[in-house]
């Protein structure tokens, strides 16, 4: 009953109008859309509640008899609307036995400021660049402009989502909770398989634990194995939004990962790591085109421009390069472990001055700017 209620709520609020839209298009019907609002964070807290029910059924966790403690787990505000997805087993002990310390609180403040800076100073600024390029008529978009645009979106979605995750983890530390990591420098990966071990790790872990392994995982025939992978990636795409482009995006990565299992990984292992990283960036950027553009026709047109259908360069692209080159370079650098490695070698005083500077700049930007999108509102 618990699982059915959670899936019904998720399906009704998130996918009912998607279902109505497809019925109307397929059969020429005129069913009216339901006037319902999407509850914020429903994709996250339904998954968390289901993890409790399933783990309880499996005997992995104890019954939580305190409704306040269970309610705190389901409605924990730091990660309620943007993750990371926290399974009950992770916070079972902390719900009733956590200890807050000054060091942990300070660690939480630092982590929160890191996330705030990622979101406000990097994601929002490269997001403006992507918005400008996305709204450019496709016949006016240059080859270089298309690549700059999708790179900007790749940086935006990474710093937006990992920034929210960092803020959630930081707030968790302030309150004595240890939330799981959600990102581990995914853009330095050498294959799509590795990329998805580093990107949105809690979602991947949830699907692996509660869908992929129960289906049989890789301990079955090859046909069944590929079916399991396809099912997981179809559901991953569907989870991200009630739109066909998200489903296509999920199946795209599922197809790439199946090809990697069959032969691509064997080829990449024989080549220098540089080739694997270039391959991954190309695969990821094409995937982000599918993710970012709602209409399938628009996806096709944008990819054609990326591969040379329009002219090479124009004045508009030169203007974007002149104004955004610095933030693009900063974003690319912060996608790697380099700044974190460098930070460990700096004395504590400059480090704290840096954190205060990021906090002040982020606050000033939030007060002054009108562009502060929340990319994951649909999820």
MARGUVEX-34725 format. One record per residue (C-alpha): x, y, z. Coordinates in steps of 0.02 Angstrom, whole numbers, plus 50000, padded with zeros to 5 digits. Example, Ala and Ser with C-alpha at 12.3 -4.5 7.8 and 13.67 -1.06 7.14 Angstrom:
506154977550390 506844994750357 
This chain:
500005000050000 501405012050044 502315009049878 500675010349780 500195026849864 501915034449830 501935029049648 500135035049624 500555052349695 502105053649586 501165047649432 499625058449459 500465074949498 501955073349381 501355063149232 499465064449217 499495079249097 500915071148998 499785055948977 498305066848927 499375076448801 499955060248718 498185053148715 497555068848629 498955068648501 498825049948464 496935048348448 496375065948403 495495068148569 495185084348662 495355079348844 495665094648952 497255095849056 497075093949243 497295110349337 498535103649464 500155110549533 501715099849543 502185098049729 503975104149751 505225089949770 503965075849744 505215065549642 506435065949788 505345062649940 504315048849858 505935039549819 506525042149998 504895035850072 504935020549959 506725016750012 506125015850193 504695004050150 505764992650043 507224992150165 506014988550307 505264974150206 507024967550173 507474968650357 508874981250328 508184994750445 507174995150605 505385001450618 505325020050654 503965021650786 504125040450809 503075049650678 504035065750710 505705057250672 504975049150516 504215065650463 505905074150487 506685061150371 505375063450234 505245082450245 507065086550285 507165103850206 509015104950156 508865091450023 506985090550002 506825099249833 508495095749745 509315080749826 510415071849861 509205057249878 509465051050057 508905033350095 508265029750269 509715018150312 510935032750293 510095043850424 509275030650533 510555032850671 510705051750655 508835054750672 508845050750857 510675050250907 511585063950813 512855075350894 513205093150838 514985099650859 515795116350823 516985108350697 515565099750605 514555115850603 516055125350533 516295111850402 514455113750356 514645132650335 516135130550220 515225117450116 513665128250106 514675143250044 515525132349912 513815126949848 513125144649852 514605150949752 514415137049624 512575140849600 512565159749606 514255165049536 514555151549404 512925142649359 511865158449347 513155167649240 513455153849114 511575151049117 511315168649046 512475163948902 511515147948867 509845157048873 510445169648743 511085156048627 509555144848652 508405159048599 509425162748443 508495157148284 509315141248224 509725148448052 510675162748137 511705151448251 513515148448204 514525132448222 515615139848361 514085147748442 513195130948457 514685123048544 514905137748662 513055136948703 512985118548746 514615119648844 513815133948943 512285123048977 513395108449031 514265119949155 512625127549212 511755111149251 513305104249339 513615119449449 511765122149479 511415104449537 513075100949624 512925118149706 511215113749777 511905096949834 513385105449920 512205117550009 511115102950067 512625093150129 513265108750218 511595112050303 511555093650352 513255095350437 512625110750532 511205100150603 512235084450637 511745074350482 512965066450360 512145066550188 512965056550048 514005064749911 513095067449747 514475072449624 516285067449600 516995077949457 515985069049320 516735078749174 518455071149201 517735053749162 518415043149020 516765034548973 514895036648994 514905022049116 516145031249227 515215047649204 513645040149280 514625033449427 515115051549462 513525061349414 511995061949529 512695047049623 511225045549743 509975043649600 511075030649516 511255021649682 509365021749709 508985014249538 510385001449558 509764995949730 507894995949700 507694992749512 509254986149426 509794972749552 507994966349583 507814964449393 509344953149394 510754965649367 512144958349261 511964940749334 510874934449193 510904931649006 511584945548896 509874949148822 509124950648995 510614961249051 510344973648909 508484973748946 508854978049128 509994992449076 508694998948952 507324998349084 508375007849211 508855021249085 507065023149023 506505025949203 507965037749235 507445048449088 505605047949139 506055052549318 506885068549258 505315075549180 503635072549096 504265075548919 504855064648775 506545073248765 506955066848941 506455049248893 507525050448734 508955057248839 508855042448958 508755029748816 510205038548728 511345035748877 510685018148899 511125014348717 512865022048736 513215012048895 512634995748814 513814999148668 515205002548794 514874985748877 514924977048708 516504984548631 516845003248660 517655001148832 518844988148761 519405000548629 519565015048753 520655004648871 521955002748734 522025021448697 522805035548800 521635042948930 521535059048830 520485050548696 519275043648826 519005060848899 518685068748729 517475054648688 516535057248852 516395076048830 515695073648654 514445060548713 513925071148864 513695087148763 512595078648634 511605071348779 511385088748854 510665095048689 509315081548702 509035086048885 508975104948864 507865106848710 506065100848728 505625098248545 506425083448454 506505093948294 507445107448389 508675094448454 509015088248277 509245105948210 510445110848350 511515095248327 511615098648139 512315115948176 513565108248298 514215097548156 514405111348029 512745114747944 512845133747968 514275146147950 515815144448062 515845160748161 514905177248170 514965193948262 513665188348389 514745173448439 516275184748451 515275196048568 514845181148680 516655175348682 517255192748728 516035194148874 516005176348940 517725168848909 518295171549089 516785163349173 516875148749049 518705145749093 518345147149280 516905134749261 517985122349165 519375123449295 518155120849440 517485105249353 519145096949396 519945092449564 521295105649534 520555119649643 520205107549787 521995101049780 522655118849776 521535124049923 522305110850037 524015118950016 523445136550063 523585142850245 521965144350342 521855163550343 521815166150152 520595151650141 519365159750261 519555176550174 519125167650011 517565159850089 516995176650157 517285184549986 516235171049901 514835173350029 514815192350009 514885191549818 513515178349811 512385188449927 512675204249826 512295194949665 510675187749735 510105204949793 510525213249627 510155200049495 508475195349421 509145179449338 509125165149464 508365149849380 508015133549473 508365120449340 507685106049439 505945113049472 505225100649347 505935085549438 
